[in-house]
Amino acid sequence: MDAQAAADWEKLRTWTMPFGKFAGRKLYDLPAEYLCWFEQKGWPAGDLGRLLQIVLEAKRQGADHAFAPLRK
C-alpha cells in the first residue's frame, strides 16, 4: 500500500459525513444511492469528495467487505 492509500485508509477509518441527511455517519457506511447522487450532482471538493469516490467504487466492485475491519 502506497503512502496515499494508507492515508486514505486512515481517513476512511475516522471521517464521518460532515453535512446533509447522513451527517455523522462513517463514509464507508453511506448508502450507494447517496454516493451516486453526488456523482451526478458533483462531488464535494478536496479529500471528502475523493474519499466518497473511493467508497462508491469499492461498493460498485462488490468490495464493501473491505471496510469490515473499520467497523470493529
Biotite code that builds the C-alpha atoms (Angstrom):
import biotite.structure as struc

atoms = struc.array([
    struc.Atom([0.000, 0.000, 0.000], chain_id="A", res_id=1, res_name="MET", atom_name="CA", element="C"),
    struc.Atom([1.475, 3.338, -1.000], chain_id="A", res_id=2, res_name="ASP", atom_name="CA", element="C"),
    struc.Atom([1.552, 6.385, 1.279], chain_id="A", res_id=3, res_name="ALA", atom_name="CA", element="C"),
    struc.Atom([-1.548, 7.984, -0.284], chain_id="A", res_id=4, res_name="GLN", atom_name="CA", element="C"),
    struc.Atom([-3.581, 4.780, 0.012], chain_id="A", res_id=5, res_name="ALA", atom_name="CA", element="C"),
    struc.Atom([-2.515, 4.387, 3.650], chain_id="A", res_id=6, res_name="ALA", atom_name="CA", element="C"),
    struc.Atom([-3.505, 7.981, 4.388], chain_id="A", res_id=7, res_name="ALA", atom_name="CA", element="C"),
    struc.Atom([-6.868, 7.464, 2.650], chain_id="A", res_id=8, res_name="ASP", atom_name="CA", element="C"),
    struc.Atom([-7.490, 4.279, 4.642], chain_id="A", res_id=9, res_name="TRP", atom_name="CA", element="C"),
    struc.Atom([-6.812, 6.126, 7.895], chain_id="A", res_id=10, res_name="GLU", atom_name="CA", element="C"),
    struc.Atom([-9.167, 8.928, 6.890], chain_id="A", res_id=11, res_name="LYS", atom_name="CA", element="C"),
    struc.Atom([-11.859, 6.414, 5.941], chain_id="A", res_id=12, res_name="LEU", atom_name="CA", element="C"),
    struc.Atom([-11.455, 4.823, 9.366], chain_id="A", res_id=13, res_name="ARG", atom_name="CA", element="C"),
    struc.Atom([-12.161, 8.074, 11.187], chain_id="A", res_id=14, res_name="THR", atom_name="CA", element="C"),
    struc.Atom([-14.068, 10.501, 8.972], chain_id="A", res_id=15, res_name="TRP", atom_name="CA", element="C"),
    struc.Atom([-17.810, 10.951, 9.112], chain_id="A", res_id=16, res_name="THR", atom_name="CA", element="C"),
    struc.Atom([-20.122, 12.737, 6.704], chain_id="A", res_id=17, res_name="MET", atom_name="CA", element="C"),
    struc.Atom([-19.991, 16.385, 7.828], chain_id="A", res_id=18, res_name="PRO", atom_name="CA", element="C"),
    struc.Atom([-23.356, 17.529, 6.451], chain_id="A", res_id=19, res_name="PHE", atom_name="CA", element="C"),
    struc.Atom([-26.678, 16.521, 4.956], chain_id="A", res_id=20, res_name="GLY", atom_name="CA", element="C"),
    struc.Atom([-29.093, 13.690, 5.541], chain_id="A", res_id=21, res_name="LYS", atom_name="CA", element="C"),
    struc.Atom([-26.347, 11.315, 6.685], chain_id="A", res_id=22, res_name="PHE", atom_name="CA", element="C"),
    struc.Atom([-24.311, 13.748, 8.797], chain_id="A", res_id=23, res_name="ALA", atom_name="CA", element="C"),
    struc.Atom([-22.290, 11.873, 11.404], chain_id="A", res_id=24, res_name="GLY", atom_name="CA", element="C"),
    struc.Atom([-22.311, 8.546, 9.557], chain_id="A", res_id=25, res_name="ARG", atom_name="CA", element="C"),
    struc.Atom([-18.990, 6.927, 8.631], chain_id="A", res_id=26, res_name="LYS", atom_name="CA", element="C"),
    struc.Atom([-18.204, 7.477, 4.955], chain_id="A", res_id=27, res_name="LEU", atom_name="CA", element="C"),
    struc.Atom([-17.959, 3.746, 4.250], chain_id="A", res_id=28, res_name="TYR", atom_name="CA", element="C"),
    struc.Atom([-21.468, 3.248, 5.678], chain_id="A", res_id=29, res_name="ASP", atom_name="CA", element="C"),
    struc.Atom([-23.143, 5.748, 3.354], chain_id="A", res_id=30, res_name="LEU", atom_name="CA", element="C"),
    struc.Atom([-25.710, 4.186, 1.004], chain_id="A", res_id=31, res_name="PRO", atom_name="CA", element="C"),
    struc.Atom([-24.570, 3.686, -2.578], chain_id="A", res_id=32, res_name="ALA", atom_name="CA", element="C"),
    struc.Atom([-27.619, 5.626, -3.772], chain_id="A", res_id=33, res_name="GLU", atom_name="CA", element="C"),
    struc.Atom([-26.449, 8.684, -1.834], chain_id="A", res_id=34, res_name="TYR", atom_name="CA", element="C"),
    struc.Atom([-22.971, 8.379, -3.315], chain_id="A", res_id=35, res_name="LEU", atom_name="CA", element="C"),
    struc.Atom([-24.459, 8.047, -6.812], chain_id="A", res_id=36, res_name="CYS", atom_name="CA", element="C"),
    struc.Atom([-26.379, 11.256, -6.201], chain_id="A", res_id=37, res_name="TRP", atom_name="CA", element="C"),
    struc.Atom([-23.081, 13.054, -5.537], chain_id="A", res_id=38, res_name="PHE", atom_name="CA", element="C"),
    struc.Atom([-21.627, 11.506, -8.673], chain_id="A", res_id=39, res_name="GLU", atom_name="CA", element="C"),
    struc.Atom([-24.477, 13.016, -10.697], chain_id="A", res_id=40, res_name="GLN", atom_name="CA", element="C"),
    struc.Atom([-24.628, 16.398, -8.932], chain_id="A", res_id=41, res_name="LYS", atom_name="CA", element="C"),
    struc.Atom([-20.939, 16.912, -8.232], chain_id="A", res_id=42, res_name="GLY", atom_name="CA", element="C"),
    struc.Atom([-18.552, 15.653, -5.599], chain_id="A", res_id=43, res_name="TRP", atom_name="CA", element="C"),
    struc.Atom([-17.602, 17.807, -2.620], chain_id="A", res_id=44, res_name="PRO", atom_name="CA", element="C"),
    struc.Atom([-14.228, 19.480, -3.019], chain_id="A", res_id=45, res_name="ALA", atom_name="CA", element="C"),
    struc.Atom([-10.992, 18.113, -1.634], chain_id="A", res_id=46, res_name="GLY", atom_name="CA", element="C"),
    struc.Atom([-10.363, 14.956, 0.336], chain_id="A", res_id=47, res_name="ASP", atom_name="CA", element="C"),
    struc.Atom([-14.022, 14.420, 1.168], chain_id="A", res_id=48, res_name="LEU", atom_name="CA", element="C"),
    struc.Atom([-15.036, 14.148, -2.479], chain_id="A", res_id=49, res_name="GLY", atom_name="CA", element="C"),
    struc.Atom([-12.098, 11.879, -3.278], chain_id="A", res_id=50, res_name="ARG", atom_name="CA", element="C"),
    struc.Atom([-12.900, 9.578, -0.358], chain_id="A", res_id=51, res_name="LEU", atom_name="CA", element="C"),
    struc.Atom([-16.565, 9.390, -1.329], chain_id="A", res_id=52, res_name="LEU", atom_name="CA", element="C"),
    struc.Atom([-15.496, 8.363, -4.839], chain_id="A", res_id=53, res_name="GLN", atom_name="CA", element="C"),
    struc.Atom([-13.275, 5.630, -3.389], chain_id="A", res_id=54, res_name="ILE", atom_name="CA", element="C"),
    struc.Atom([-16.156, 4.298, -1.295], chain_id="A", res_id=55, res_name="VAL", atom_name="CA", element="C"),
    struc.Atom([-18.557, 4.304, -4.246], chain_id="A", res_id=56, res_name="LEU", atom_name="CA", element="C"),
    struc.Atom([-16.086, 2.482, -6.471], chain_id="A", res_id=57, res_name="GLU", atom_name="CA", element="C"),
    struc.Atom([-15.496, -0.161, -3.787], chain_id="A", res_id=58, res_name="ALA", atom_name="CA", element="C"),
    struc.Atom([-19.237, -0.679, -3.418], chain_id="A", res_id=59, res_name="LYS", atom_name="CA", element="C"),
    struc.Atom([-19.661, -0.948, -7.196], chain_id="A", res_id=60, res_name="ARG", atom_name="CA", element="C"),
    struc.Atom([-16.906, -3.534, -7.390], chain_id="A", res_id=61, res_name="GLN", atom_name="CA", element="C"),
    struc.Atom([-18.571, -5.614, -4.674], chain_id="A", res_id=62, res_name="GLY", atom_name="CA", element="C"),
    struc.Atom([-15.718, -4.866, -2.292], chain_id="A", res_id=63, res_name="ALA", atom_name="CA", element="C"),
    struc.Atom([-17.776, -3.369, 0.534], chain_id="A", res_id=64, res_name="ASP", atom_name="CA", element="C"),
    struc.Atom([-16.411, -6.199, 2.699], chain_id="A", res_id=65, res_name="HIS", atom_name="CA", element="C"),
    struc.Atom([-13.037, -4.413, 2.584], chain_id="A", res_id=66, res_name="ALA", atom_name="CA", element="C"),
    struc.Atom([-14.476, -1.930, 5.089], chain_id="A", res_id=67, res_name="PHE", atom_name="CA", element="C"),
    struc.Atom([-15.325, -4.679, 7.622], chain_id="A", res_id=68, res_name="ALA", atom_name="CA", element="C"),
    struc.Atom([-12.107, -4.174, 9.641], chain_id="A", res_id=69, res_name="PRO", atom_name="CA", element="C"),
    struc.Atom([-13.004, -0.493, 10.010], chain_id="A", res_id=70, res_name="LEU", atom_name="CA", element="C"),
    struc.Atom([-16.378, -1.383, 11.523], chain_id="A", res_id=71, res_name="ARG", atom_name="CA", element="C"),
    struc.Atom([-14.821, -3.199, 14.507], chain_id="A", res_id=72, res_name="LYS", atom_name="CA", element="C"),
])
